[in-house]
Amino acid sequence: MRVLLDENLDHALRRLLGRHEVVTVAFMGWSGLLNGALLKAAEENRIDVLLTGDQSLGYQQNLTGRSLAIVTLSTILLPVIRESLPKIIAAFGQAQPSSFQAIDCWPFTRTKNPEK
C-alpha cells in the first residue's frame, strides 16, 4: 500500500508504519499544495492513503469517486502518535477508495518519573 504522509506530520513517522511504502508530501515536491490539488496529485501518482493531522480535510473535500482514502489523526505530536501505531496501521488495512477514517490517538498517558 502506498501511503502519503502529509506535511503536518513528523517525517520520522515514515519508518514506523510497518511494511507500507510511505512517501512524504515534501519528498514528492508537493509542499504548499492546497488540499484539492494535493488529493489530485496523490491520485495521479497512485497513492492509496493520505495520512494527515488535518482533521477537517475529510469534511472539506468531496471524497465521492476518489481513488484514495484519507486517514486523519487527532494529533500531530509524534510521541502521542507512537502509542496509536497499531490503530493507524489497522486503518490502512481497512481503507477503501473514497473513505475517511478518523483515528483518536488519545488518551495518552506518560509515566511520571518518581521524585527524588
C-alpha positions in Angstrom: 0.0 0.0 0.0 1.3 3.5 -0.9 0.8 6.0 1.9 1.3 9.7 1.6 2.4 11.4 4.8 1.0 15.0 4.9 3.4 17.8 5.6 1.8 18.5 9.0 3.2 15.1 10.4 6.7 14.4 11.5 8.8 12.7 8.8 10.1 10.2 11.4 6.7 8.6 11.2 7.7 7.1 7.8 9.9 4.5 9.5 7.2 3.5 12.0 4.4 2.5 9.6 5.3 -1.1 9.0 5.7 -2.6 5.6 3.8 0.1 3.8 5.6 2.3 1.2 5.4 5.7 2.7 6.4 8.9 0.9 6.1 12.5 2.2 4.5 15.5 0.6 7.9 17.2 0.7 9.6 14.3 -1.0 7.0 14.3 -3.8 7.6 18.0 -4.3 4.0 18.9 -3.3 4.7 21.2 -0.3 2.3 24.1 -0.1 -0.4 22.5 -2.4 -3.9 23.2 -1.3 -6.0 20.2 -0.3 -7.8 19.7 -3.5 -4.7 19.9 -5.6 -2.9 17.6 -3.2 -5.5 14.9 -3.5 -5.5 15.2 -7.2 -1.6 14.9 -7.3 -1.8 11.9 -4.9 -4.3 10.1 -7.1 -2.4 10.7 -10.2 0.6 9.1 -8.5 -1.3 6.1 -7.3 -1.3 6.9 -3.6 -3.7 4.6 -1.7 -3.9 6.5 1.6 -3.3 10.1 2.7 -2.3 10.2 6.4 -2.8 13.6 7.8 -3.2 15.5 11.0 -5.7 17.9 9.3 -8.9 16.7 11.0 -11.2 18.8 8.8 -9.8 17.5 5.4 -12.4 14.7 5.0 -15.2 17.2 5.7 -13.9 19.9 3.4 -13.3 17.7 0.4 -15.9 15.7 -1.5 -14.4 12.2 -1.4 -17.0 10.6 -3.8 -15.3 8.9 -6.7 -11.8 9.4 -5.2 -9.3 6.6 -5.7 -7.6 7.2 -2.4 -8.6 7.0 1.3 -7.9 9.6 4.0 -6.8 8.6 7.5 -6.7 11.6 9.8 -5.1 11.7 13.3 -6.4 13.5 16.3 -2.9 14.9 17.0 0.3 15.7 15.2 2.6 15.0 18.2 4.8 12.1 17.4 5.2 10.8 21.0 1.4 10.5 21.1 1.1 9.1 17.6 3.6 6.3 18.5 1.1 5.0 21.1 -1.5 4.6 18.4 0.5 2.9 15.7 -1.4 -0.4 15.8 -4.7 1.6 15.3 -3.2 3.6 12.4 -1.8 0.5 10.7 -5.1 -1.3 11.1 -6.8 1.7 9.5 -4.7 1.2 6.4 -5.9 -2.3 6.1 -9.5 -1.1 6.2 -9.0 1.8 3.9 -11.2 1.8 0.8 -11.2 4.4 -2.0 -13.3 7.4 -1.2 -13.3 6.6 2.5 -12.4 8.8 5.5 -11.3 7.4 8.9 -10.5 9.4 12.0 -8.1 7.9 14.5 -8.4 9.1 18.0 -4.8 9.0 19.4 -5.9 9.9 22.9 -5.9 9.1 25.7 -2.1 9.1 26.1 -0.6 8.6 29.4 3.0 9.3 30.2 4.7 7.6 33.1 5.9 10.1 35.6 9.4 10.0 36.9 9.5 9.4 40.7 10.6 12.4 42.6 13.9 12.2 44.2 
